Amino acid sequence: DMGTLESLGVSPFPVSGHEGEVFLTVASALLGFFLFIAFSYSVSRLISLVVAERENKLRQAMRVMGMMDVSLYVSWLLTYFAMYTFVALTVTAVLNVGGIYAHSDFFLIFVFIWLCGASSVSVALTQIGRA
């Protein structure tokens, strides 16, 4: 009942005002760029390797030997998912030790970053598959 609370004279607990940290403000603005740089080399490497595979007609040679296209795509996915696991663990450790995500769950941050890398591999392979 609001009338009872007003009659008791309820007031907020005295606390000092929040002061933001300059480093965290700047780091949060640059985090997306940092993740882009961490993933851009491997995505460009993936694209160049797949293009080189097409230029050398390795896929056709593997088909002649009886290999299915699914096996080729699974090999690309497993290779780059393993690489992104290492990258995601490293980036998560840096963010956690650096204090940017010191109070966040390590596993959730790792999953978020790993999914970001996995989606970039999937997009790269999808775009290459259309060409």
N, C-alpha and C positions, 0 to 999 in steps of 0.2 A: 504494500500500500504506500503510495507516494506521500500521502499526508503524514504518515508516521516517520518516514525518512527525513522529511523537511523539518519536522518538529525536533528531531534528534540533533540537527545541525551537522549533517554528514559533509565532510570536505575531503578532497583527495589527499593522499599521503604526500608529504613534501619530498620531492625528488629533484635533483638537478636536471637541467635541460640536456637533451641529447646533442652531443657534438660529433659530427661525422669525421671520419678519418680521410685525409686527402688521398693517401695511397690506395685505399679500397675504392674510392670514387673513380680514380683514374684507371685502376686495374679492371674494374667492372666494365668500363667503357671500352677497354682494349681486349677484353677476353674473347670476343668473337673473332677479332683479327688474329689473335694468338692461335686459336683453334684452326682457323683457315690456313695459316702458315704451317702448322703442324701436320695438316693433312694434304696440302697442295702438292708436295713433292711426290708422295706415293701415288696420288691419283694421276699426275702427269706421267709418271713412270709406267703405271698400268696401261694408260692409253697408248704410250709409245711402244710398249711390248706387244700389245694386241695388234697395233698397226703393222709392226714388223712381222708378226706371225702371219698376217694376211698378205703382206707383200711377198713373203717367202712361200706362200701357199702351203703352210704346215698343216692347216686344218684339213685340206683336201687329202694330203698325204696320210693323215691319221684316219680319215674316213676310209681310204683304200685299205688300210691295215685293219679295219673293223672297229675303230673307236667311235662311240656315239658322241654327238654334240653335247649332250648333258654331262658327260664325263669331263669334257674340256671346260665347260662353264663351272662345274663343281670344283675342279682343280684351281681355277682362277679365284673363286670365292674363298676356298679354304686357305690358299696362300695369303691373300690380302686380309682376310679376317684374322689370321694368326698374327700378321704384321700389325694390324690395328689394335689387337689385344695388347701387344707390347707398347705401342704408342699411347694408348689410353691409360695403361697402368702408369707410365712415366708422367704423363700430363697430370693425372689425378694426384700422384704423389707430390709433384711440384706445387700444385694448387693447395694441397692439404698442408704440406710442410711450410709453404710460404705464408700461410695464415689467411688466404683468401676464402677457403672453405674449411677452416679449422673446426667449425662446429657442425659441419654437415656430415652425413653418413658417407663413408669412403666408397662403399659398394654402389650406392645410388649415383654418385658423381661418376664413377667408373662406367656404369651402365649407360648413362647419358652420353658420355664422350664416345664410348664404343659404338653406340647406335648411330651417332653422328658420322663416324668413320664408315660404318657398314652401309649407311645410306649413300654415302659418296661413292663407294665401290659399286653399289647396285646401279646408281644413276650412270656412272661411267660405262659399265658393261651394257646397260640398256641403250645408251646413245650410240655406242660402237656397234651394237647388234643391228641397229637400224640402217647404218651406212652400207 
